[in-house]
Amino acid sequence: MSYDEDEIRKEFFTEEQKEMILKKWESNRMLRPKISKVTVNIAVGTSGEKLKNAMTVLESISGQKPVQCTAKKTIRDFHIRKNEPIATKVTLRGKKAERFLEKAFDVMDFKLKYSSFDKFGNVSFGIKEHIELPETEYDPNLGIFGMDINISIERPGSRIKNRYRLKSKISHKHNMNILESMIFLNTKFNIKIVEKYLIHYY
């Protein structure tokens, strides 16, 4: 993926901040972040053959069987009915998640926009065509699909606030933030953070 020459590049963290955060993680392994899950979603807006093709593509690029997602409400203008299957997704964890991210980041030239991060350090970005992924071949019988990729980054023990049984609160200090998430991805995948590029009109 190429970036406009006029894009604004910034250093969103200094080497001193990075060193300080890394020392913090080394001092307590419970503070060391990890990739909780990677969710890959392909929305086609309709059921039928196109959705089946999208599921085949998603399974081939992720190595895991996807599930269907249904519409939450009826939208007559788009001919969408409530509970109609209109998308497919797969949730990856562990080594599968990391292997997929290596391919996805390669498409992005190992760069992510600052606006891709939320306040809890989770990351979302999109790929326009799945055939951009390394080692992926175009199949004219299936077509080309874009996808949304969501990365959940957490510290060990964070799941206790979301589990079904014995749910418990955790300190807000244990939540991830943007700075630590950026440093984590930079350290683990050599990701560079770039500012949203500008479009000039003449």
Buried (B, 14 or more C-beta within 10 A) or exposed (E): EEEEEEBEEEEBBEEEBBEEBBEEBEEEEEBBBEBBBBBBBBBBBBBEEBBBBBBBBBBBBBEBEBEBBEBEEEEEEEEBEEEBBBBBBBBBEEEBBBBBBEBBBBBBEBBBBEEBBBEBBBBBBEBEEBBBBEEBEEEEEBBBBBBBBBBBBBBBEBEEEEEEEEEEEEEEEBBBBBBBBBBBBBBBBEBBBBEEEEEEEE
